[in-house]
Amino acid sequence: MAEITVANISEYIGRELGVSEWLTVDQAMIDKFAECSGDRQWIHVDVERAKRESPYRGPIAHGYLSLSFVAPLSMQVGAIPKGAAAAFNYGLDKVRFLAPVKAGARVRLRVAIVGVDRKQDGQLIIKSSNTLEIEGADKPALIAESLALIVPET
C-alpha cells in the first residue's frame, strides 16, 4: 500500500493507492443498515421472499450500504495522507451502482487518486476514484468519485 503525505500527495495523481482487504457483507449487516436507515424494502430484509421473488434469488445489500464502505476501506489503503490533522468527507462527484452485492458476498475497494486541489491554509481537496469489487463477479458493485477535505497538522 502506498504511504502518502500532505507534501507528496500530488505525486500520486493518476496512480492507484492500493486495494483493501475483503469485507463480508452478511445478512446481519444488511438488517442493521435497514434498521438505522429506515429502508426496510423486502429485497434487502425478507430473506425468504427474496429467494422466491428477487431476480437475484436472495437478498441484496442496499446501494447506500455498499457506498458507505468507501470511507473506511479507503482509509485502510492509506488514502488519508500522513501529516493530516483531520480528514472530512467533502462529497461525491459521481456514483454508479453497477451490480448488486448479494448477502454473504465479499467486497473490497480499489482506490486511485484523480486530483488534488490545494486550498488556503494548506488545506487540500483530494479527489479519488473508488471501485468496490465483488469477489468472483465480472462487474464491480459500484464506482464512486469521492472528495475528501484534508486539514494539515499545524
N, C-alpha and C positions, 0 to 999 in steps of 0.2 A: 504494500500500500504506500501511496505517496505521502510524504510529510511536507506540507506546505506551510509557509509563514506569511504574515501580513506583508513583509518586504518582498518575497519572491513569487507571490500568487500569480502575477501577470505572466510568468514563465510557463504556467500550466494551462494557459488558454489553448483550447483545441486538443488537450490531452485527457486521456482517461485517468481518473484518480485511483480507481480500483473497483472491486466487486465485494459486496458484503457477504457475510455468512448466510446460509439458508435459514429461513424462518418458516415454521409450520403454522399455517392458518387453519386452526381447528374449529369445530362447531362451537365450543365454549367461547372462543374469542369472538366469533360472529354474533353469538347470543348476547354477550356483554356489550358489544358495539350497538346492537339493536336496542338494548335497554337504555343505554346512555344517550343515544341519538334520537330515540323515538321512532326509528324506521324499522317497523316490525313486519315488513312485507313478507308474505309466505315463502317466497323463493329463497329467502335467507334463513328463516327460523322454523318453518314447518317441514321437518326432515321427511316425513312420510309422504306428504303432498308433493314435495319437490321431487322425490323419487318417482312418483306416479305421473306428474303433470309437467315438470320442467323439461325444456329441451336439453338440459344438461344432466338429466337423470339423477339429480341430487341438489342439495342447497349450495349456493354460491355466496361468497363474501360481498358485502356492499362495496360499490366502487370507491366511496369515500373512506372506507376502512382500508382498502388497498392503498389509496393515496396517502393515508396517514402514516404509512411505513416509510415514506420518502425521507422525512426528517431524521428519525432515529437511525435508519440504515445508512444514510449519507454521513452521519457523524461517525459511524463505525468505520468508514473508509477514510476518514481524515479530512472531511470537507470543511471543517472549521479550522482555519489556519492558526498555527502557533503565534502567540503574540496578540490574540484576540481577548479582550476583557469580556466581551459578550457577543452573542450572535442571535439575531432575531429573524423570524420568518417575515419576509418583506412582500411575499405574494407569489403568484404564478402567472407566467405569460401564456402558457399553452398546456393543456392536458387532454390526452386522448386515451379512452378506455378501449383497448383492442381485443381483450379476451377475458372471460370470466375466471376468477380464482375459485375453484371448487373447494368445498370444505375438506380439509385434510391435505390440501396441496402445500408444497413448499415453494417459497418465493425468495428471490434475492435481488439486490439493487446494484445496477451498474451506473457509475457516476462519472461525468466528464465536465470540465469547466468550459463554458461557452464564452464568457466575457467577464471583465472586471471593470467597474466604473468607480474611479476614485472620487470621493466627495470631500467636503470641508472637514476640518479637524481630523484628517487621516482616516475617516470612515470609508468603507468600501461597500459596494453592492456587487455581490458575486452572482452571476447567472450560471446555473448548471443544468445540464441535460441528465435526466434520470430515467432509466429503463428498468421497470420491475419485471423481471423474468420469472416464468413459471417452470419449475423443473419438469423436463420431458415434453414441453409444449413447443410448437412451432412459432407461435406468436407470443410476445410479452403481454402481461396483464395491462400495462399502461406505459405511456411515455409522458413525462412532465418536464417542462422548463420551469425551474423554481428560482426565486430570488432570495438571497439572504443579505441582511444588513449586518456588517461586521463593524464593531466598535473596538478600536485598538486599545491595548493597555497604555496607561499614561506613565 
